[in-house]
Amino acid sequence: MAKLGEERDSNSIAKSLLSSLLTLGAVDRFKALTVLELSERTGMEAACIDSSICILVNSGYVASIDSESGVKYYLTPNGILAASSLYS
């Protein structure tokens, strides 16, 4: 069972990742990014991204596609709305 502080941290990382996906333009399958690309562009550790992206996928905010360079991720329409609402 996760401790309260860990739960807050993972929620914070997920929100940051959601915002980063929007800022980086990963809003459709053609602009999707791998975990490594996200790590390089955001400065976040790949392990943090990997665990947080699962939360976002399970929440319906992020979708994934398989590509030659590995699994890539992008925001769903609900993810775009959720990321945009972080700014208002």
C-alpha positions as CSV (number, residue, x, y, z in Angstrom):
1,M,0.0,0.0,0.0
2,A,1.4,3.4,-1.0
3,K,2.0,6.0,1.7
4,L,0.2,9.3,1.5
5,G,3.3,11.2,0.5
6,E,4.1,8.7,-2.3
7,E,0.5,9.0,-3.5
8,R,0.7,12.8,-3.7
9,D,4.1,12.6,-5.5
10,S,2.8,10.2,-8.1
11,N,-0.3,12.4,-8.6
12,S,1.9,15.4,-9.0
13,I,4.2,13.6,-11.5
14,A,1.1,12.5,-13.5
15,K,-0.2,16.0,-13.7
16,S,3.3,17.3,-14.7
17,L,3.5,14.6,-17.4
18,L,0.0,15.4,-18.6
19,S,1.0,19.1,-18.9
20,S,4.2,18.1,-20.7
21,L,2.5,16.0,-23.2
22,L,0.3,18.9,-24.1
23,T,3.2,21.4,-24.2
24,L,5.2,19.0,-26.4
25,G,2.3,18.6,-28.8
26,A,1.8,14.9,-28.3
27,V,-1.9,15.2,-29.1
28,D,-2.4,12.5,-31.7
29,R,-0.9,9.2,-32.8
30,F,1.4,11.0,-35.4
31,K,3.0,13.1,-32.7
32,A,3.3,10.5,-30.0
33,L,6.5,10.1,-28.0
34,T,8.3,7.3,-26.3
35,V,9.2,7.3,-22.6
36,L,12.8,7.9,-23.5
37,E,11.8,10.9,-25.7
38,L,9.6,12.3,-22.9
39,S,12.5,11.8,-20.4
40,E,14.9,13.7,-22.7
41,R,12.6,16.5,-23.3
42,T,11.2,17.0,-19.8
43,G,14.2,16.1,-17.7
44,M,12.1,13.6,-15.7
45,E,13.4,10.2,-15.0
46,A,12.2,7.5,-17.3
47,A,11.1,5.3,-14.4
48,C,8.9,8.1,-13.0
49,I,7.4,8.6,-16.4
50,D,6.8,4.9,-16.9
51,S,4.8,4.5,-13.7
52,S,2.9,7.8,-14.2
53,I,2.0,7.1,-17.8
54,C,0.3,3.9,-16.6
55,I,-1.9,6.0,-14.3
56,L,-2.8,8.3,-17.2
57,V,-3.5,5.4,-19.6
58,N,-5.8,3.7,-17.1
59,S,-7.6,7.0,-16.5
60,G,-8.2,7.4,-20.2
61,Y,-6.1,10.5,-20.6
62,V,-3.3,8.9,-22.6
63,A,-3.3,6.3,-25.4
64,S,-0.4,4.2,-26.6
65,I,0.6,2.9,-30.0
66,D,3.3,0.4,-31.0
67,S,6.0,1.7,-33.3
68,E,9.3,0.7,-34.7
69,S,11.0,2.7,-31.9
70,G,8.9,1.2,-29.2
71,V,5.6,2.1,-27.5
72,K,4.6,5.8,-28.0
73,Y,2.2,7.8,-26.0
74,Y,-0.2,10.7,-26.8
75,L,-3.0,12.6,-25.2
76,T,-6.6,11.5,-25.8
77,P,-9.3,14.1,-26.3
78,N,-10.1,13.7,-22.6
79,G,-6.4,14.1,-21.8
80,I,-6.2,17.3,-23.8
81,L,-9.2,18.7,-21.8
82,A,-7.6,17.6,-18.5
83,A,-4.2,19.1,-19.4
84,S,-5.8,22.3,-20.5
85,S,-7.8,22.6,-17.3
86,L,-4.5,22.6,-15.3
87,Y,-3.9,26.1,-16.7
88,S,-7.2,27.6,-15.8
